Amino acid sequence: MQEDGGSASARAATHVIPSAYFDDLAAGRGGPEAVRFLWTTEYSRRLLLLRALLDTIAATPGALGPLPPVDTAWDILTAAQQRAPEGFGELLLHPQVGIWLGHSLRRLRHRAWGDGPLWTDLGHLHAVCAVAALRAGLPLRTTVPLRDGAAMFPALGLARLPDRPRWGTAEVVVAAGRLQVDPYGTGVGPPEPPGTPDGDAPGWQGLRSLRADAAGRPVTVWLDDIDPYRDLSEPLPPRRLDKDELARWREGFGGALNLLTGSDPGMAAAMAEGLRTIAEVRGAPAWAVLSASSGDAFGGLLSSLPPDPVSFAVTLVHEFQHTKLGALLHLLTLERDSGTERHYAPWRNDPRPLSGLLQGAYAFLGITDFWCRYLDHAPPDRRPLAQFEFALRRRQTQEAIHALRADPALTAHGRRFLRGMAARLPAWWSDGRIRPDIVALAEFVATDHRTGWRVRHLTPAPDDVRALARAFTAGAAAAGPIAGSTVVPDLAAPWSQARAGLIRQGLAVASDSDWPAPSAADRALVAGDPAASEAYARLLACDPEDADAWTGLVLALAARPLLRRPELPRAVHRELRMTGTAADPRDVARWLAAGPDA
């Protein structure tokens, strides 16, 4: 297989990123031309991954089990690339093919596990070959693996042979423009014409599609509910959407693209060029959207069904930002860091490595820009909530970008990229379209999250905590200086987000009963009731380690030293309990607040 489909001497390609594309991407943008460039570079990467997989299979005895040898796959893929390079390229760039390539290489290198024998993952190669032969008009007879009696043919559909063993095989014949599975038995295959979107037949489930118009261009995106490689980790069984679910997805997608076209046609046009598949995921609460993307799957994303077109548009922008940056990171190194989870990311409950903070900040650069542009298009009754989301996201994004720019692990390319990201900030902060009271609410929610993160994940120096506890017991003033705290992730600590939910409910058109239930203390704090601190103290009397209650108490007392070091009160109170000293959490917090400004 060759990079350009030309002479056998063409062994490698060098990609040079045009400065205009780099700067446009750094600013959170990137038009259709930049996205097409990224597709070209991702094609090179997929070819390299495919070659690495074929070579590693060839060097691993028995890797393909009962399936045809790897040489047969090499031959048909090479012939398909030469006969129909465009169709071959589209297949290789299918997001689920990228996930399969990455997963299979990790299994071969013992860095991932599967739900079946190794050959069931590696043997998917022959299903890829069958689709490549079909697209190129080449005859082929091969054997593919079955997973729970089914065989997936990427970008085409799923054949079901329910009477077969869980980890079995099936013959496949491609001839005269048709693909048939088990041709001498049930003869399962896609309906005519091959590749028809949503085409089902007995024993066959075709990929569903979502269609919309984006900036004057018709867009078709696969809605994948059947490919085992639609997830980012282990293979998944198919989970077919029913007619009502499919209708809601189509309505939401169309509404999101219409909204994007109206408020940001440039982003809509770029997304039309770059988005290929959406895989449905489950398990999200009604008030949240679960979404993800992978560097292995440029052009693809996973998402639960967003509840409305605005949430759908935000989700698309969020994951499209990730996929653009992921492709750029395949070409350039923006940071050289140890990977230690040490950074605060304002939209995450867990500490993040530098790479994760960079990805998140880039995603929220796009999200904030979306809210900025959407403000002028939001209906009047929804404008307060849109103003809140814009104010909150610009605050969070600014905080993350400032943290990134100060990190010495950035490379020269990384520093240039961060300068481009930071250049967008001044325009947001000179924006006068947000009511001051809504800005205050956004600041409160941002402070709430940062405070809660520090309470959960930062551990003060033990010697300092013991010294403070002794001083409190002796009735002395809190003495300093106090050393900085250490990041010690506590991923088990629950996090309700109830206060943020209360504020969003107050700004929304209609109340959503599925938001996390707030406590009476939370309601008092959000309402500005001075009794909030007493209410949180009562919660802490029941559970003195309750991170949400400690966060609420610090916010209720609103003392600047406490907000700077909100992890100290819980740590000192814990030390007092261990030494048998009873103390009201409010007294400990106020005593610390009156001490030296740590």
C-alpha positions as CSV (number, residue, x, y, z in Angstrom):
1,M,0.0,0.0,0.0
2,Q,1.3,3.4,-0.9
3,E,0.8,6.9,0.3
4,D,-0.3,8.3,-3.1
5,G,-1.4,5.2,-4.9
6,G,1.3,5.9,-7.5
7,S,4.7,4.4,-8.1
8,A,6.2,1.7,-5.9
9,S,9.1,4.0,-5.0
10,A,6.7,6.3,-3.1
11,R,7.4,5.1,0.5
12,A,6.7,8.0,2.7
13,A,5.2,11.5,2.7
14,T,6.1,14.5,4.7
15,H,3.4,16.9,5.8
16,V,4.2,20.5,6.3
17,I,1.5,22.4,8.2
18,P,0.8,25.8,6.5
19,S,1.2,28.6,9.1
20,A,-2.3,29.9,8.2
21,Y,-3.8,26.6,9.1
22,F,-1.8,26.3,12.4
23,D,-2.8,29.9,13.5
24,D,-6.4,29.4,12.5
25,L,-6.6,26.1,14.5
26,A,-4.8,27.7,17.5
27,A,-7.5,30.4,17.6
28,G,-10.1,27.6,18.0
29,R,-11.2,27.7,14.4
30,G,-10.1,25.9,11.2
31,G,-12.2,26.1,8.1
32,P,-13.0,23.4,5.6
33,E,-9.6,23.7,3.9
34,A,-7.8,23.2,7.2
35,V,-10.0,20.2,8.0
36,R,-9.3,18.7,4.5
37,F,-5.6,19.0,5.3
38,L,-6.1,17.2,8.5
39,W,-7.9,14.4,6.7
40,T,-4.9,14.1,4.4
41,T,-2.5,13.7,7.3
42,E,-4.8,11.3,9.1
43,Y,-4.8,9.1,6.0
44,S,-1.0,8.9,6.2
45,R,-1.3,7.9,9.8
46,R,-3.9,5.2,9.1
47,L,-1.7,3.7,6.4
48,L,1.1,3.5,8.9
49,L,-1.1,1.9,11.5
50,L,-2.4,-0.6,9.0
51,R,1.1,-1.5,7.9
52,A,2.2,-1.9,11.5
53,L,-0.8,-4.1,12.2
54,L,-0.1,-6.3,9.2
55,D,3.6,-6.6,10.0
56,T,2.9,-7.4,13.7
57,I,0.3,-10.1,12.8
58,A,2.8,-11.6,10.3
59,A,5.4,-11.8,13.1
60,T,2.9,-13.3,15.6
61,P,2.4,-17.1,15.0
62,G,-1.3,-18.1,15.2
63,A,-2.5,-14.5,15.6
64,L,-5.3,-15.0,13.0
65,G,-6.4,-18.4,14.4
66,P,-8.7,-20.2,11.9
67,L,-8.8,-17.2,9.5
68,P,-7.0,-16.7,6.2
69,P,-3.3,-15.7,6.4
70,V,-2.3,-12.0,6.5
71,D,-0.8,-12.2,3.0
72,T,-4.2,-12.5,1.5
73,A,-5.4,-9.4,3.2
74,W,-2.3,-7.5,2.1
75,D,-2.9,-8.5,-1.5
76,I,-6.6,-7.5,-1.6
77,L,-6.0,-4.2,0.2
78,T,-3.2,-3.2,-2.2
79,A,-5.4,-4.1,-5.2
80,A,-8.3,-2.1,-3.8
81,Q,-6.2,0.9,-3.2
82,Q,-4.9,0.9,-6.7
83,R,-8.3,0.2,-8.3
84,A,-10.4,2.6,-6.3
85,P,-8.1,4.9,-4.2
86,E,-11.0,7.2,-3.2
87,G,-13.2,4.5,-1.9
88,F,-10.3,2.8,-0.2
89,G,-9.3,6.0,1.5
90,E,-12.9,6.7,2.7
91,L,-13.0,3.2,4.2
92,L,-9.6,3.5,5.9
93,L,-10.6,6.9,7.3
94,H,-13.9,5.6,8.7
95,P,-13.7,6.4,12.4
96,Q,-14.5,2.9,13.6
97,V,-11.7,1.5,11.4
98,G,-9.3,3.8,13.3
99,I,-10.6,2.6,16.7
100,W,-10.2,-1.0,15.5
101,L,-6.7,-0.4,14.4
102,G,-5.6,1.2,17.6
103,H,-7.4,-1.5,19.8
104,S,-5.9,-4.4,17.8
105,L,-2.3,-3.0,18.0
106,R,-2.8,-2.5,21.7
107,R,-4.0,-6.1,22.1
108,L,-1.0,-7.4,20.2
109,R,1.3,-5.3,22.5
110,H,-0.5,-6.5,25.6
111,R,-1.8,-3.0,26.5
112,A,-5.5,-3.8,26.0
113,W,-7.8,-6.8,26.4
114,G,-10.8,-8.0,24.5
115,D,-14.0,-9.9,25.1
116,G,-12.9,-12.9,23.0
117,P,-9.9,-14.7,21.5
118,L,-7.2,-12.4,19.9
119,W,-8.1,-13.6,16.4
120,T,-11.6,-12.2,16.7
121,D,-10.2,-8.7,16.9
122,L,-7.4,-9.1,14.5
123,G,-9.6,-11.1,12.1
124,H,-11.8,-8.0,11.6
125,L,-9.1,-7.2,9.0
126,H,-10.9,-9.6,6.6
127,A,-14.2,-7.8,7.1
128,V,-12.3,-4.6,6.1
129,C,-10.9,-6.4,3.1
130,A,-14.4,-7.5,2.1
131,V,-15.7,-3.9,2.1
132,A,-12.6,-2.7,0.3
133,A,-13.2,-5.3,-2.4
134,L,-16.8,-4.4,-2.7
135,R,-16.0,-0.7,-3.2
136,A,-13.3,-1.5,-5.7
137,G,-15.4,-4.0,-7.7
138,L,-13.0,-6.8,-7.0
139,P,-14.0,-10.4,-6.5
140,L,-13.1,-11.9,-3.1
141,R,-13.7,-15.1,-1.1
142,T,-12.7,-14.9,2.5
143,T,-13.6,-15.8,6.1
144,V,-14.5,-13.4,8.8
145,P,-14.8,-13.8,12.6
146,L,-18.2,-13.8,14.4
147,R,-18.8,-12.1,17.7
148,D,-22.0,-13.4,19.3
149,G,-23.1,-14.7,15.9
150,A,-22.6,-11.4,14.1
151,A,-20.0,-9.9,11.8
152,M,-19.6,-6.2,11.3
153,F,-18.6,-4.8,7.9
154,P,-17.3,-1.2,8.6
155,A,-19.3,1.7,7.0
156,L,-21.7,-0.9,5.6
157,G,-23.6,-3.0,8.2
158,L,-24.0,-6.0,10.5
159,A,-24.7,-9.5,9.4
160,R,-26.4,-11.7,12.0
161,L,-26.1,-15.5,12.0
162,P,-27.7,-16.3,15.4
163,D,-27.3,-20.1,15.1
164,R,-23.4,-19.9,15.1
165,P,-21.1,-20.2,18.1
166,R,-20.3,-17.1,20.0
167,W,-16.7,-17.0,18.6
168,G,-17.2,-18.6,15.2
169,T,-16.5,-17.8,11.6
170,A,-18.4,-17.3,8.4
171,E,-17.6,-17.3,4.8
172,V,-17.9,-14.2,2.7
173,V,-18.1,-13.8,-1.0
174,V,-17.9,-10.5,-2.9
175,A,-18.8,-10.8,-6.6
176,A,-20.7,-8.8,-9.2
177,G,-21.1,-5.8,-6.8
178,R,-22.7,-7.9,-4.1
179,L,-21.5,-9.0,-0.6
180,Q,-22.9,-12.1,0.9
181,V,-22.2,-13.7,4.2
182,D,-22.7,-17.5,4.5
183,P,-23.4,-17.6,0.7
184,Y,-24.1,-21.4,0.7
185,G,-26.5,-21.1,3.7
186,T,-28.6,-18.2,4.7
187,G,-27.0,-15.8,2.2
188,V,-27.1,-12.7,4.5
189,G,-26.1,-9.4,2.9
190,P,-27.0,-5.8,2.4
191,P,-30.0,-4.9,0.2
192,E,-29.7,-3.4,-3.3
193,P,-28.0,-1.1,-4.1
194,P,-25.0,-1.9,-1.8
195,G,-24.3,0.8,0.7
196,T,-27.8,2.2,0.8
197,P,-28.1,4.2,4.0
198,D,-30.4,2.6,6.6
199,G,-30.8,-0.4,4.4
200,D,-32.0,-3.4,6.4
201,A,-32.7,-6.9,5.1
202,P,-33.4,-10.3,6.7
203,G,-30.4,-11.1,8.9
204,W,-28.8,-7.7,8.0
205,Q,-28.7,-4.3,9.8
206,G,-27.5,-1.3,7.9
207,L,-25.9,1.8,9.4
208,R,-28.4,4.5,10.1
209,S,-27.8,8.1,9.1
210,L,-28.4,11.6,10.2
211,R,-28.9,14.2,7.5
212,A,-28.9,18.0,7.7
213,D,-27.8,21.1,5.9
214,A,-24.7,22.9,7.1
215,A,-23.9,26.3,5.7
216,G,-25.6,25.4,2.4
217,R,-24.0,22.0,2.1
218,P,-26.0,18.7,2.6
219,V,-24.4,16.6,5.3
220,T,-24.8,12.9,6.0
221,V,-23.4,11.4,9.2
222,W,-23.6,7.8,10.3
223,L,-25.4,7.2,13.5
224,D,-23.6,4.0,14.7
225,D,-25.4,1.7,17.0
226,I,-24.0,-1.7,15.8
227,D,-20.3,-1.5,15.1
228,P,-18.4,-3.3,18.0
229,Y,-15.6,-0.7,17.6
230,R,-17.8,2.3,18.1
231,D,-16.6,2.7,21.8
232,L,-13.2,4.0,22.8
233,S,-12.0,1.0,24.8
234,E,-13.4,-2.5,24.6
235,P,-15.7,-3.8,21.8
236,L,-19.4,-3.3,22.5
237,P,-22.4,-5.5,21.5
238,P,-24.9,-3.9,19.1
239,R,-27.7,-1.9,20.7
240,R,-30.2,-1.0,18.0
241,L,-32.1,2.3,18.4
242,D,-35.9,2.0,18.1
243,K,-37.9,4.2,15.7
244,D,-38.7,6.8,18.3
245,E,-35.1,7.1,19.5
246,L,-33.9,7.3,15.9
247,A,-36.5,10.1,15.2
248,R,-35.3,12.1,18.2
249,W,-31.6,11.8,17.1
250,R,-32.5,13.0,13.6
251,E,-34.6,15.9,14.9
252,G,-31.9,16.9,17.3
253,F,-29.1,16.7,14.8
254,G,-31.0,18.7,12.2
255,G,-31.8,21.3,14.8
256,A,-28.2,21.6,16.0
257,L,-26.8,22.0,12.4
258,N,-29.5,24.7,11.7
259,L,-28.6,26.5,14.8
260,L,-24.9,26.3,14.1
261,T,-25.4,27.5,10.5
262,G,-27.3,30.5,11.8
263,S,-24.9,31.5,14.6
264,D,-21.6,30.3,13.2
265,P,-21.6,29.3,9.6
266,G,-17.8,28.9,9.5
267,M,-17.9,26.3,12.2
268,A,-20.9,24.6,10.5
269,A,-19.0,24.4,7.2
270,A,-15.9,23.0,8.9
271,M,-18.0,20.4,10.8
272,A,-19.7,19.4,7.5
273,E,-16.2,18.6,6.2
274,G,-15.0,16.8,9.3
275,L,-17.8,14.9,11.0
276,R,-18.4,11.3,9.8
277,T,-20.0,9.2,12.6
278,I,-21.8,9.6,15.9
279,A,-22.0,6.6,18.2
280,E,-24.8,6.6,20.7
281,V,-23.9,6.0,24.4
282,R,-26.2,5.4,27.4
283,G,-26.1,6.2,31.1
284,A,-26.3,10.0,31.1
285,P,-28.6,11.7,33.6
286,A,-31.4,13.8,32.1
287,W,-29.6,17.0,33.0
288,A,-26.2,16.1,31.5
289,V,-24.7,14.9,28.2
290,L,-22.0,12.2,28.1
291,S,-19.7,12.6,25.1
292,A,-16.2,11.6,24.1
293,S,-13.8,11.3,21.2
294,S,-10.5,9.7,20.4
295,G,-7.4,10.4,18.5
296,D,-7.8,7.1,16.8
297,A,-11.1,8.1,15.3
298,F,-10.8,11.4,13.5
299,G,-14.2,12.5,12.4
300,G,-16.1,10.4,15.0
301,L,-17.6,11.1,18.4
302,L,-19.7,9.3,21.0
303,S,-22.6,11.0,22.7
304,S,-25.7,10.4,24.7
305,L,-28.7,12.1,23.1
306,P,-28.6,15.8,24.0
307,P,-32.0,17.1,25.3
308,D,-32.3,20.0,22.9
309,P,-30.7,21.5,19.8
310,V,-28.6,24.0,21.8
311,S,-27.1,21.2,23.9
312,F,-26.6,19.1,20.7
313,A,-24.7,22.0,19.1
314,V,-22.5,22.5,22.1
315,T,-21.7,18.7,22.1
316,L,-20.8,18.8,18.5
317,V,-18.5,21.8,18.9
318,H,-17.0,20.3,22.1
319,E,-16.0,17.0,20.4
320,F,-15.1,18.5,17.1
321,Q,-12.5,20.7,18.9
322,H,-11.0,17.6,20.5
323,T,-10.8,15.8,17.1
324,K,-9.1,18.7,15.4
325,L,-6.5,19.0,18.2
326,G,-6.0,15.3,18.2
327,A,-5.1,15.3,14.5
328,L,-2.7,18.3,15.1
329,L,-1.0,16.4,17.9
330,H,-0.3,13.6,15.5
331,L,1.9,16.1,13.6
332,L,3.4,18.3,16.3
333,T,4.5,18.0,19.9
334,L,2.9,20.8,21.9
335,E,4.1,19.7,25.4
336,R,6.6,17.4,27.0
337,D,5.2,16.4,30.4
338,S,5.4,13.5,32.7
339,G,1.7,12.9,32.6
340,T,1.2,13.4,36.3
341,E,-2.4,14.3,37.2
342,R,-1.7,17.7,38.8
343,H,-3.7,20.4,37.1
344,Y,-7.1,21.8,38.0
345,A,-9.4,21.8,35.0
346,P,-12.5,24.0,35.8
347,W,-14.9,21.6,33.9
348,R,-13.6,18.4,35.4
349,N,-14.0,16.9,38.9
350,D,-10.6,15.1,38.8
351,P,-7.0,16.4,38.5
352,R,-5.7,16.3,34.9
353,P,-2.3,15.9,33.3
354,L,-1.0,18.8,31.2
355,S,-2.1,17.1,28.0
356,G,-5.7,16.7,29.4
357,L,-5.8,20.3,30.5
358,L,-4.7,21.4,27.0
359,Q,-7.4,19.2,25.3
360,G,-10.1,20.5,27.7
361,A,-9.1,24.2,27.3
362,Y,-9.2,23.8,23.5
363,A,-12.6,22.2,23.6
364,F,-13.9,25.0,25.9
365,L,-12.3,27.6,23.7
366,G,-14.8,26.4,21.0
367,I,-17.7,26.1,23.5
368,T,-17.2,29.6,24.8
369,D,-17.0,31.0,21.3
370,F,-20.3,29.1,20.5
371,W,-22.0,30.8,23.4
372,C,-20.6,34.2,22.5
373,R,-22.0,33.9,18.9
374,Y,-25.3,32.3,20.0
375,L,-26.2,35.1,22.4
376,D,-27.5,37.2,19.5
377,H,-29.7,34.3,18.2
378,A,-31.1,33.0,21.5
379,P,-34.8,33.6,22.0
380,P,-35.5,36.2,24.7
381,D,-36.7,33.8,27.3
382,R,-33.6,31.7,26.9
383,R,-31.1,34.5,26.9
384,P,-30.4,34.6,30.6
385,L,-29.3,31.0,30.6
386,A,-27.2,31.6,27.5
387,Q,-25.6,34.7,29.1
388,F,-24.8,32.5,32.2
389,E,-23.2,29.8,30.1
390,F,-21.1,32.3,28.2
391,A,-19.9,34.1,31.4
392,L,-19.1,30.8,33.1
393,R,-17.3,29.2,30.2
394,R,-15.2,32.3,29.4
395,R,-14.1,32.4,33.1
396,Q,-13.2,28.7,33.1
397,T,-11.4,28.9,29.7
398,Q,-9.4,32.0,30.7
399,E,-8.3,30.3,34.0
400,A,-7.2,27.2,32.1
401,I,-5.3,29.1,29.4
402,H,-3.4,31.1,32.0
403,A,-2.4,27.9,33.8
404,L,-1.3,26.4,30.5
405,R,0.8,29.4,29.4
406,A,2.7,29.3,32.7
407,D,3.7,25.6,32.4
408,P,7.3,25.1,31.4
409,A,6.6,21.8,29.8
410,L,5.2,23.5,26.7
411,T,7.3,23.2,23.6
412,A,8.0,26.1,21.2
413,H,5.1,25.0,19.1
414,G,3.0,24.7,22.2
415,R,3.8,28.2,23.3
416,R,2.8,29.5,19.9
417,F,-0.4,27.5,20.0
418,L,-1.3,28.9,23.5
419,R,-0.6,32.5,22.2
420,G,-3.2,31.8,19.5
421,M,-5.7,30.5,22.1
422,A,-5.1,33.4,24.4
423,A,-5.6,36.0,21.6
424,R,-9.4,35.2,21.7
425,L,-9.8,36.1,25.3
426,P,-9.9,40.0,25.2
427,A,-12.9,40.1,22.9
428,W,-14.9,38.0,25.3
429,W,-14.1,40.1,28.3
430,S,-15.0,43.4,26.5
431,D,-18.4,42.0,25.7
432,G,-21.1,44.1,27.4
433,R,-24.1,41.8,26.6
434,I,-24.2,40.0,29.9
435,R,-26.1,41.3,32.9
436,P,-24.0,42.0,36.0
437,D,-26.1,39.8,38.2
438,I,-25.6,36.9,35.8
439,V,-21.9,37.5,35.8
440,A,-22.0,37.2,39.6
441,L,-23.8,33.9,39.4
442,A,-21.2,32.5,36.9
443,E,-18.4,33.7,39.2
444,F,-20.1,31.9,42.2
445,V,-20.4,28.6,40.3
446,A,-16.8,28.8,39.1
447,T,-15.6,29.5,42.7
448,D,-17.8,26.7,44.0
449,H,-16.2,24.2,41.6
450,R,-12.6,25.3,42.3
451,T,-13.3,25.2,46.0
452,G,-14.8,21.7,45.9
453,W,-11.9,20.5,43.8
454,R,-9.3,21.7,46.3
455,V,-11.3,20.3,49.2
456,R,-11.3,16.9,47.6
457,H,-7.9,16.7,45.9
458,L,-5.4,18.8,47.8
459,T,-3.7,17.6,51.0
460,P,-2.0,20.2,53.3
461,A,1.4,19.3,54.7
462,P,0.8,17.0,57.8
463,D,3.2,18.9,60.0
464,D,1.4,22.2,59.3
465,V,-2.0,20.5,60.0
466,R,-0.8,19.2,63.4
467,A,0.7,22.6,64.3
468,L,-2.6,24.3,63.5
469,A,-4.6,21.8,65.5
470,R,-2.4,22.3,68.5
471,A,-2.7,26.1,68.2
472,F,-6.5,25.9,68.0
473,T,-6.7,23.6,71.0
474,A,-4.4,26.0,73.0
475,G,-6.5,29.0,72.0
476,A,-3.6,30.6,70.2
477,A,-3.8,32.4,66.8
478,A,-3.3,30.4,63.6
479,A,0.4,30.7,62.9
480,G,2.1,30.8,59.5
481,P,3.7,30.4,57.1
482,I,1.8,27.3,55.8
483,A,3.4,25.2,53.1
484,G,1.6,24.6,49.8
485,S,-0.7,21.6,49.5
486,T,-0.1,18.5,47.5
487,V,-2.4,17.0,44.9
488,V,-3.6,13.7,46.2
489,P,-6.6,12.7,44.0
490,D,-9.7,11.4,45.8
491,L,-11.8,10.1,42.9
492,A,-14.2,8.3,45.3
493,A,-15.5,11.5,46.9
494,P,-19.1,12.2,45.6
495,W,-19.8,15.5,43.9
496,S,-23.5,16.5,43.6
497,Q,-23.2,19.7,41.5
498,A,-26.5,20.6,43.1
499,R,-25.8,24.3,43.6
500,A,-24.9,24.8,40.0
501,G,-28.1,23.0,39.1
502,L,-30.1,25.3,41.3
503,I,-28.7,28.3,39.5
504,R,-29.3,26.9,36.1
505,Q,-32.9,25.9,37.1
506,G,-33.5,29.5,38.2
507,L,-32.4,30.9,34.8
508,A,-34.1,28.2,32.6
509,V,-37.4,28.5,30.9
510,A,-38.7,25.4,32.7
511,S,-37.6,23.6,35.9
512,D,-36.0,20.2,35.4
513,S,-36.9,17.8,38.2
514,D,-34.0,15.5,37.2
515,W,-31.3,17.9,38.4
516,P,-29.5,16.7,41.5
517,A,-31.6,17.3,44.6
518,P,-30.1,20.2,46.6
519,S,-30.0,20.2,50.4
520,A,-31.6,22.8,52.5
521,A,-28.2,24.2,53.1
522,D,-27.6,24.5,49.4
523,R,-30.8,26.3,48.9
524,A,-30.0,28.7,51.7
525,L,-26.5,29.4,50.2
526,V,-27.8,30.1,46.7
527,A,-30.5,32.4,48.2
528,G,-28.0,34.4,50.2
529,D,-29.5,33.3,53.5
530,P,-27.0,33.8,56.4
531,A,-28.3,30.6,58.0
532,A,-26.5,28.6,55.3
533,S,-23.3,28.1,57.5
534,E,-25.4,26.7,60.4
535,A,-27.1,24.3,58.0
536,Y,-23.8,23.1,56.6
537,A,-22.5,22.6,60.2
538,R,-25.5,20.3,60.9
539,L,-24.6,18.3,57.8
540,L,-21.0,18.0,59.0
541,A,-22.2,16.8,62.4
542,C,-23.6,13.8,60.6
543,D,-20.7,13.3,58.3
544,P,-17.5,15.3,59.2
545,E,-15.8,14.3,55.9
546,D,-18.6,15.5,53.6
547,A,-16.7,17.4,50.9
548,D,-19.8,19.0,49.5
549,A,-20.7,20.3,53.0
550,W,-17.2,21.6,53.6
551,T,-17.3,23.4,50.3
552,G,-20.6,25.0,51.1
553,L,-19.4,26.1,54.5
554,V,-16.3,27.8,53.1
555,L,-18.5,29.5,50.5
556,A,-21.1,30.6,53.1
557,L,-18.4,32.1,55.3
558,A,-16.9,33.9,52.2
559,A,-13.6,34.7,53.8
560,R,-10.8,35.3,51.3
561,P,-8.1,33.3,53.2
562,L,-10.5,30.3,53.3
563,L,-11.3,30.6,49.5
564,R,-7.5,30.6,48.8
565,R,-6.9,27.4,51.0
566,P,-10.3,25.7,51.4
567,E,-8.7,22.3,52.0
568,L,-7.3,23.5,55.4
569,P,-10.5,23.5,57.5
570,R,-11.4,19.9,56.8
571,A,-7.8,18.8,57.4
572,V,-7.5,20.6,60.7
573,H,-11.0,19.5,61.9
574,R,-10.0,15.9,61.0
575,E,-6.8,16.2,63.1
576,L,-8.8,17.6,66.0
577,R,-11.2,14.6,65.9
578,M,-8.2,12.2,65.8
579,T,-6.8,13.8,69.0
580,G,-10.2,13.7,70.7
581,T,-11.0,17.4,70.5
582,A,-14.6,18.3,69.7
583,A,-14.9,21.5,67.6
584,D,-17.6,23.1,65.6
585,P,-16.6,23.2,61.9
586,R,-17.6,26.9,61.8
587,D,-15.3,27.7,64.6
588,V,-12.3,26.0,63.0
589,A,-13.0,27.7,59.6
590,R,-13.4,31.2,61.2
591,W,-10.3,30.7,63.3
592,L,-8.3,29.8,60.1
593,A,-9.8,32.8,58.3
594,A,-8.6,35.2,61.0
595,G,-5.0,33.8,60.8
596,P,-2.2,34.8,58.4
597,D,-3.2,35.0,54.7
598,A,-1.8,31.7,53.5
